[in-house]
Structure formats: structure tokens, C-alpha cells
Amino acid sequence: MATSYGSATRSLPSVAEVDFEKPRFCSRCGAPIVVAEASFCKSCGAPVTRFPLLRTNSGFNPVLALVLSIVPGVGHIYRGKPFKGILWFFFVSIAYGMGPPLGILIHIICAANAAFSGTLREDMIAR
């Protein structure tokens, strides 16, 4: 019986998956993390975490952050900044309470901040 495997790593039916440690890579430069308890990437110095949900910029998509900002603050939460997202939510809500034109303006600023706050700075540094 021939079994096809979708990746180079085969799983053994007699060994539980939790026994194998998954390979880790730096979210900034892509270098492999070889030390099990490393907290920083040896190549670029970026912080490394075992839990992918706690990474701040792993696979960040600015368009998705912009779309998620239809609800104020959700784009910031997606970026890994929940406190900032909660503050934006309350700030935009107060602005809408003061008047729709001000609320719309602050909402647009919130969405732009969620999508482009770190990416513009990184682009300018790269030049």
C-alpha cells in the first residue's frame, strides 16, 4: 500500500505528535532557531516566542489590518497590540458621540494607524 506524504516530514502512527518539537524560524529574517530556549534570533536580534499567537508581526498583512479596522481597534489587536486596540475603540466611540464627522475622521485615522504605523517606519529605515 503506497502512502503519499504532503511534506518532507513523515509522522509515525505509533508515536504521538507531541513528542516531536516543531521547527522554529525567526518571524523577521526567516533564520532557523536552533537553541530550544532562545528568546532572541541569533541572526537579527528579533524576539522569538514559542506561541505563534503572541508574535507581533508574524505574517502581518496591512490590508487585512485595514479591513479589520471596520470595528475600531480590531486591526491593532490583529497586529498584536491589544491595549492599543482597546484604547482606539473607546477613543473612536467617544469621537462618534461628539459628532459623526469627527467620528469618521478619527475612525479613518485609527484604520490607517493599524495598517501602516510600523510598515512605513520600516520602509524608511530600509532605504
C-alpha positions in Angstrom: 0.0 0.0 0.0 1.6 3.3 -1.1 1.1 6.3 1.0 1.8 9.8 -0.3 3.1 12.4 2.1 2.5 16.2 1.6 5.7 17.3 3.3 9.2 16.1 3.9 8.4 15.2 7.5 6.5 11.9 7.9 4.5 11.1 11.0 4.7 7.7 12.6 1.4 6.2 13.6 3.0 4.6 16.8 4.5 7.9 18.1 2.4 10.8 19.3 2.8 14.1 17.5 3.5 16.0 20.7 6.8 14.1 21.2 8.3 15.9 18.2 9.4 19.5 18.5 8.2 21.6 15.5 11.0 23.5 13.8 11.0 27.2 14.6 12.1 30.1 12.4 12.5 33.8 13.0 9.5 35.8 12.1 11.6 38.8 10.9 14.5 37.2 8.9 13.4 33.6 8.5 16.6 32.1 10.0 16.2 28.8 11.8 16.1 28.9 15.7 18.4 26.1 16.8 18.6 26.8 20.5 15.4 25.4 22.2 15.1 28.1 24.9 16.2 31.0 22.7 14.4 34.3 23.3 16.1 36.3 20.5 17.1 35.4 17.0 20.9 34.9 16.7 20.9 36.5 13.2 18.9 39.6 13.5 18.1 40.0 17.2 14.3 39.8 16.9 12.4 38.5 19.9 11.3 34.9 19.5 8.4 33.2 21.2 7.1 29.6 21.3 3.5 30.7 20.9 2.6 32.0 17.4 -0.4 34.0 18.7 1.9 36.1 20.8 4.2 37.1 17.9 3.7 40.7 17.0 4.4 40.7 13.3 4.3 37.1 12.1 2.9 37.2 8.6 1.4 40.7 9.1 -0.9 41.9 6.3 -1.6 45.6 6.3 -4.7 45.3 4.0 -6.2 42.8 6.5 -5.5 45.1 9.4 -7.2 47.9 7.4 -10.3 45.8 6.7 -10.4 44.5 10.3 -10.5 48.2 11.5 -14.1 48.5 10.3 -14.6 47.7 14.0 -12.3 50.3 15.7 -9.3 48.7 17.4 -9.6 45.2 15.9 -6.8 46.0 13.4 -4.5 46.8 16.3 -5.4 43.6 18.1 -4.6 41.7 14.9 -1.2 43.4 15.0 -0.5 42.1 18.5 -1.3 45.3 20.4 -4.5 44.6 22.3 -4.1 47.5 24.8 -3.7 50.0 21.9 -6.7 48.4 20.2 -8.9 48.8 23.3 -7.9 52.5 23.6 -8.6 53.1 19.9 -12.1 51.5 20.3 -13.0 53.8 23.2 -11.4 56.9 21.5 -13.3 56.4 18.2 -16.6 55.7 20.1 -16.2 58.9 22.0 -15.5 60.8 18.8 -18.6 59.4 17.2 -20.6 60.5 20.2 -19.3 64.1 19.7 -20.5 64.1 16.1 -20.4 61.9 13.0 -17.9 63.9 11.0 -15.3 63.8 13.9 -16.1 60.1 14.4 -15.5 59.3 10.8 -12.2 61.2 10.7 -10.9 59.6 13.8 -12.1 56.2 12.5 -10.1 56.7 9.3 -7.0 57.7 11.3 -7.5 54.5 13.5 -7.6 52.3 10.4 -4.6 53.9 8.8 -2.7 53.6 12.0 -3.5 49.9 12.3 -2.5 49.2 8.7 0.6 51.4 8.2 2.1 52.5 11.5 5.0 50.1 11.6 5.3 49.4 7.9 6.1 53.0 6.9 8.8 53.3 9.5 10.4 50.0 8.4 10.4 51.1 4.8 12.1 54.4 5.6 14.8 52.6 7.7 15.4 50.1 4.9 16.4 52.9 2.4 
